[in-house]
Amino acid sequence: VYILEQCSICGDNADGYHYGVLSCRGCNAFFRRAVLLGVKFHCRRGGTCRVDKNARCACRACRFKKCEQMGMDRKGIY
């Protein structure tokens, strides 16, 4: 029996370790783009938004914060 592991950021199906964290392709690409573009996100709700697979796109600031909190490493991006 194959058990799918969950993305540490949003809880969707993970496809491997990206930048040091078990994550899905969506969170991997989001983190990479944000770092490469040097984007600064701002939360309109004080940084308390829910980040899950249904609401992961609702607040980019909270999603990026969770990527960093879970341990995604900017140094892995080139």
C-alpha positions as CSV (number, residue, x, y, z in Angstrom):
1,V,0.0,0.0,0.0
2,Y,1.4,3.4,-1.0
3,I,0.6,6.2,1.4
4,L,0.8,9.7,0.0
5,E,2.6,12.2,2.3
6,Q,1.2,15.7,2.8
7,C,2.8,19.0,2.0
8,S,4.1,20.6,5.2
9,I,2.9,24.0,4.0
10,C,-0.7,23.4,2.7
11,G,-1.5,19.7,3.3
12,D,-1.9,18.8,-0.4
13,N,-0.2,15.7,-1.7
14,A,3.6,16.2,-1.5
15,D,5.8,15.1,-4.3
16,G,9.2,15.3,-2.5
17,Y,11.5,17.5,-0.6
18,H,12.0,21.0,-2.0
19,Y,14.4,23.5,-0.4
20,G,14.6,21.1,2.6
21,V,10.9,20.7,3.2
22,L,8.4,18.0,2.2
23,S,6.1,19.9,-0.1
24,C,3.9,19.9,-3.2
25,R,4.7,21.3,-6.6
26,G,2.5,24.3,-6.0
27,C,4.2,25.4,-2.8
28,N,7.7,24.6,-4.3
29,A,7.0,26.9,-7.3
30,F,5.4,29.6,-5.2
31,F,8.4,29.8,-2.8
32,R,10.9,29.7,-5.7
33,R,9.2,32.5,-7.6
34,A,8.8,34.7,-4.5
35,V,12.5,34.4,-3.7
36,L,13.7,34.9,-7.2
37,L,11.5,37.9,-7.8
38,G,12.3,39.4,-4.4
39,V,8.6,39.9,-3.7
40,K,7.5,41.4,-0.4
41,F,4.0,40.2,0.6
42,H,1.7,42.0,3.1
43,C,-1.1,40.3,5.0
44,R,-4.4,42.3,5.4
45,R,-5.4,40.2,8.4
46,G,-2.4,40.6,10.7
47,G,-0.6,37.4,9.6
48,T,-3.2,34.9,10.9
49,C,-4.6,33.5,7.7
50,R,-5.3,29.8,7.3
51,V,-3.0,28.1,4.8
52,D,-4.3,24.8,3.5
53,K,-4.9,23.3,0.1
54,N,-8.3,25.0,-0.2
55,A,-7.1,28.4,0.9
56,R,-3.4,28.5,0.1
57,C,-3.8,31.1,-2.6
58,A,-5.9,33.5,-0.5
59,C,-3.0,35.2,1.3
60,R,0.5,35.0,-0.2
61,A,2.1,36.7,2.8
62,C,0.9,33.9,5.1
63,R,1.8,31.2,2.7
64,F,5.3,32.6,2.3
65,K,5.6,32.9,6.1
66,K,4.6,29.3,6.5
67,C,7.1,28.2,3.9
68,E,9.8,29.8,5.9
69,Q,8.5,28.6,9.3
70,M,8.5,25.1,8.0
71,G,12.1,25.4,7.1
72,M,12.3,26.2,3.3
73,D,15.8,27.4,2.7
74,R,16.4,30.4,0.3
75,K,20.0,29.2,-0.2
76,G,18.7,26.3,-2.3
77,I,17.4,28.6,-5.0
78,Y,19.8,29.5,-7.8
